[in-house]
């Protein structure tokens, strides 16, 4: 309401700043946004976030003060309703703290574990087990970097919420570029003849420096992005639920065990898959993650106010695909889809007309 008062007095800049503070400090940093997303739905969290976006757009466009007040009233009504739903559930109990903590680590870590597991399995199946340590080293460095970044952002640098969103958005879009290129490279090796030529071109079954760097970057960016956000979520959760530290800790431990179990399943289960289906599955998985990160990265930049937000009427949030109903996010994801279809179509049309005598063997023995 302070933003409305400032706007009615003609102080547009102060109104915009107060609206941003309400979003980043009162809504997001307090853990309310995470609680809504985890306990109610991603769609509802987006609706509230877009309410803040709409408020900023009205202020920036010098809209009538009555419209601004109506927007604030609607937004506050949504938040009160959500807080009531959260308080009416088990959010205040130890069980609520445990479940929230558990789902934070599983939800945020799942995407990174999928990528790490796929990359490790690829190295093992391609005869480059010695290079697996590169992925693990990258993941450990990313975890340390994400914790350090979260602590610096929270306590030392006093970086604004918008800057945090900007950092997350840029990191995610960098991950999109790396994951997309790696997935495309893997799908390009599906043909047995191409795989045979690739394996023979390696000296002592060692990856090239460029390939190693791409894999290292993919692992680092995936873990770093998820890790930094996870640490910030837990900071907000602990600060808002100081009487549930034990339950939160148990939830974190249980979630970590679940993540390890998922990794083991991916790591060992993938070794039983023949090389061609494995490359197809891994390439599709990494492309899927790039597609999801593209939508989420654009959304982070929109929350930071770096790019515009144009809502698409009638389109709902599809969180597992990273789809948000804005033209900007859909445009980037459509471009990724178009490039993928065009590239795969080109590879299909130019695939070898027949197999060499050794190519059939390569597929079974590589």
N, C-alpha and C positions, 0 to 999 in steps of 0.2 A: 504493500500500500504506500510505502514511502516513495516508490518510483512514480506512482500516480500523482502524489502530492507535488513532487518535483516537476513533473511534466505539466501539471496544471499551472504552476508558477512560471512556466516558460523556460525552465532549465533542462533543455533536451539532453545535454551531455551527462548531467548528473542522473537523470532518469534512466538513461541507458546503462550507466555504471551500476546503479542500484539494482536494475533488473538482472544484470550479469552476476552481481554478487549474490543475489537471491538464488540463482541457478547453481553456481559453482560452490558457494559456501554453505547455503542452507539446504539445498536439495541434493547435490551430488556428494560433496565432501562429508556430509553427515552420514552417508550410507543409505539414505532413503531411496535414491535411484536404484542402487543395487538390490535393496530389499524388495522393491516393487517388481524389478525385472525377475528376480529369483522366486518370489513368493506369489506374485499375481500373474504377470505375463510380460514378455518382451514387447508385445503390442501396446499394453497399457503404459509401459515405461516410455515408449516412443511418443505416445499421445501427449503425455505430460511434458516431455522434452520439446515436442513441437509447439506446445502451448507457450513455452518460454521463447522459442524462436519467433513465433507469431507476435508476441509482445514486443520483442526487439524490432521486428520489421515495422510494426505500427508506429513505434516511437521514431524510428529512423526516417519514415516517410511522412512525418508531420501530420499523422492522422488526428481526427477529432478526439478531444480529451474524453468524450463520452465512450467512444469505441475502445480507447485504451483502458478505461475503468471496467468496461464490460469484459474485456479480455482477462484482466486481472481477477475479477470476480469469478469468472469461469474456471480459471487456472487454480485459484485457491479452493474452489469447490471440489475439483478433482483431487487435489492433494489431501484435503480433509477426509474425503471419502476413502482414499487409499490408506491413510493413517488409521482410520477407523477399522478398515478391513484387516490391517496388520495387527492392530492391538486386539481385535476380536478373535484373532487366531492364536497360534502358540508362539508368536514372536517374542513375547516377554518371558517365556519359560526357558528352562535349561534345555529342553528338547528342541525348542525353536532355535536357540543359539547353536546347538549341535548341528541341526539340519542346515541352517543357513551357512555355517562354516564349511560343512561337508560339500554342499553343492557349489560353493564358490570355487574351491580348489579343483573339484572334478570338472566343472563347467569351463573354467579358465585354462586348466591344464590339459584337457582332453585334446584340443586342437594341436597343441605343441607336441604332445605324446604321439599323435597320429603321424605327424611329420617326421619326428625323430625315429620312430619305429620303422617307417617306410624307408628312410635313408639308410639306416643301419642294415636292414634286410637286403637292400639293393647292393650294398658293398659286399656283404657276405656271399650273395648269390653270384656276383660278378667276379668272384675270386680275389677280392680286395679286402679280406678280413683284417689285414694289418692296418688298413686305413680307418677302421671303425673308431679307433681312439680319437680321430679328428672330430667326429660328430660328438662324442662324449665330452671332449675338451671344449668344444664350442658351446655345448649346452651348459656346462658348468660355468664357463665364463659369462654366458648370458644371464644365468641365475644370479651370479655375484653382481653383475652390472645392473640388473633390474632392481635388486635390493638397494644397491648404492644410489641409483637414480631416484628411487622412491623416497629414500631417507633425505637426500639432498633437496629434492623438490619440496618435501613436507616441512623440513626443519631449518635448512640452511639458506637456500636460495630464495625462499618465499615466492616461488614462481606462481603466477596466477593460474586459476583453473583453466582459462582459455589456452594458456601456453602448454599446460599438461595435455589437453586435448590435441593441440597442434602436434606435439611430440609423438603422441600415440598414432595420430593419423598419418604422419609422414613415415614413421617406422612401418606401419601396416602397408602402405603403398609401396615402399621399398621391398617388403616381403612379397607383395604381389608380383613384382617384376622378376624376382629371383625364382619363386615357386613356379611361375608360368614358364619360364625358360627351361628349368629343370624338367618339368612335366613334359614339355614339348620334346625335349631331347630324349627322354625315356621312351616316349611313344614312337619316336623316329627309329628306335632300335628293335621294334617288335618283330620285323621280318628276320627270319633266321639267317639269311645271307648277310644282311647288314650287321647283325650281332656277331657273326663269325668274323667278318672283316674288322669289326671294332676290337674284338678280343685279340686277334692276331697283330693288330697295330700297336698293342701295348708291350712295353718292355718289362719283363718280370712281373706281369700282371699289375702294373702300377698305373694309377690314374694320372692324367695330365695335370699340371699346375692349375690350369683354368677350371677343369672339372672339379678338382679338390676345393678350390676357392668358392665355387658356386654351391657345392654341398655344405661347406662350412658356413657360408652366409645364410643359406636357407635355414639351417638349424639354429644359428645364433639369432636371427631376426624373429623366428617363430617363438622361441623361448623368451627372448628379451621383451617382446611386446606383451605377451601374456603374463610374464613374471612381474613386470613393473605394475601393471594394472592390478594384479592379484594382491601384491603387497599393499597398495593403496586401499584396496577394498578391506583388507584385514585391519589396517590401521583405523579406518572409519568404523568397522564393526566393533572393535575392541573399545574404542572411545565412547561409542553409544551404548555399549552393553558391558560395562565394567564389572557388573555382578555375575557375569556368565563366562568368565575367563576359562574356567575348567572345561565347560561344555564346548566352548569355541576351540580350545586346544584339542579335545578329543575328536571334534569334527574334522579339524585339520589333519590329524593323524590318520583317521579312518579314510579320509579322501585321498591322502598320499598313498595309502596301501592300495586303494582302488585304482589309482593312476598307474602304480607299478604293475598291478595285475594286467591292466590293459596293455601296457608295454610288452610284458612277457608273452601275452597271447599273440600280439602282432609280430614280435621278434621271432618266436619259434614256429608259430603257425605258418608264416609266410615261406619258411624254408621247404615246406612240403608242396608248395605250388610250383608247377612247371614254369620255366623261364618266360615263355611268351605270355601266358595269362598273368604272371606276376608283373611283368613290365606294363601290360595294359592296365591292370588294377592300380599299380603304384602311380603311373602317369595320370590316370583319372583322379585318384585321390589328391595328388598334389595340385592338379588343376582345380579341383573342387575347393581346396583350401584357398587358392589364389582368388577364385570367384567370390568366396565368402569374405576374405580380407578386403577385396576391392569395395564391396558394399559397406563394410564396417569402417574402412579407412575414410571414405567420403563422408560417412556420418560423423566421424570424429572431427573432421575439418569443418563440417557444418556447425557442430556444437561449439567449436572454437570461434566461429564467425568468420573463418577464412574464405569460405565460398558460400554462395547463395543457397537457399533451400526453397525449392519449388515443389509443392505437394502434388501428387497424382491422385486425384479423386477416384475412389473405388478400389484402390490397391491396398492390401493389408500387409502388415509386417510378416515376413517369413524368416524367422530368426536363424533356422538351421541352414538357410541358403544365403544369409547376410543380405536379404532383400528388404529395403526400406522404401516406402512410397514417395520417393523424390526423383525428379527427372535427372538430377546430377548423378546419383548413384546408379540408376538404371542405365544411363548412357554409357558409363564406364564398363559395367558388367556386360552390356550388349556388345560393346567393342571387343571385349575379351572373347565372348562367344563367337563373334564373327571371325576373328583372327584364328581361333582354334578350329572352327569348321573349315575355313579356307585352307589352312595349313594341312590338316588331316586329309582333306579332299585331294590336295596336291600330292601328298605322300601316297595315297591310295592309287591315284591315276598313274604314278610313276614307280610303282612297286615292281620288283623283278618279275619278268614273265614266267620264270620257271625256277626251280631249285637246282643248285649244283648237287653233286653226289654227296658232298660233305655237309651241305646245309641242313639236311634232315637230321644228321647226326649231331650237328651243333646245337640244335634246339633241345635235344634230349640230354646232351652231356655237358652243356655250358654251365 
